Amino acid sequence: MTPEIELPIELQAELQTEVERRRNFAIISHPDAGKTTLTEKLLLYGGAIHEAGAVKARRAQRHATSDWMEMEQQRGISITSTVLQFEYDSHQINLLDTPGHQDFSEDTYRTLAAADNAVMLEDAAKGLEPQTRKLFEVCKMRGLPIFTFINKMDRPGREPLELLDEIEQELGLIPYAVNWPIGMGDRFKGVFDRRHQQIHLFERAKHGSKAALDTVIDLGDPRIEELLEQELYYQLKEDIELLEELGTDLDLDQVHQGKMTPIFFGSAMTNFGVKLFLEAFLDYGLKPGAHSSTIGELEPAYPDFTGFVFKLQANMDPKHRDRIAFVRVCTGKFEKDMTVNHARTGKSVRLSRPQKLFAQDRESVEVAYPGDVIGLNNPGVFPLGTRFTMAKN
């Protein structure tokens, strides 16, 4: 039960509005499933970047925004947790980009403590892989809602129904296909969006660096037969009938309890299905929720600021030997230069120079709300797990 504190009506309304529009998630996957590529494409659709640079890129292209360390760019792997914040469709999204490389899995476990949702990324040819299973167990333990994006549909892969069955049998999750692929490999033409009963046929963007153009047609529109090979269309109709007969209905309560996983098919490299995933996630994802404290469960709209350090990162700025503490805001409104209580030492600390992070780029932050992540310059006084509160109790 949340302790009662009288709150000015304006601040109460501001907190409620800001919490409602926030979504926060971490991506979990095995190395090489395409996590960095998916991250970049989400940023591309969110307008945070204007051109995506694939990790295994052409020399002329830029490096991926989220893989900013020299070692990451050389090896094409993500080894640090990056925080990427962007706006999309009036929502503020905090994307916690976790290391895909298994040598750095400890970092991923800690990052999941700050996440409200997890996106499980699978390679369509490989299905569930060891690192993904390990990280799934952490998400399960934390009760995180899990959204599944089955990637690389533009390459030869396993049958979609087989991939759904594997998730159900091996992870114990009820799969619900939010969209369904039309073809696979060279014949991958797009997806059927079950939410709006529409077919999305995609045109490839050059190297996938720009947002994909798509043609949207209602199911049953006579133009489909002109735009889609007959065999693929009939196969799609068969698959949809099978899903409707054998599948279950989407139950958001079960999704939020981590028992059912909405499943999306696409290709991050060519941008197929990424926008549809992002829009559905904003509708289905869990907004910031209650956090436990020594005085009970605190709802995010609890007026006093509270937060915790879930990650430390050194040398983010190559020009300075710095150390950043990543803080997840749990309740209340964070304001620059506010004085808070360091829960472990009991001392008062002034949180000056807070930063909004975007890979290695930062800008000064004036305010932050539950679900947001801010960076604090840390000269060694904020160890992992440090909690900040407004009051000494």
Disulfide bonds with the S-S distance in Angstrom:
none
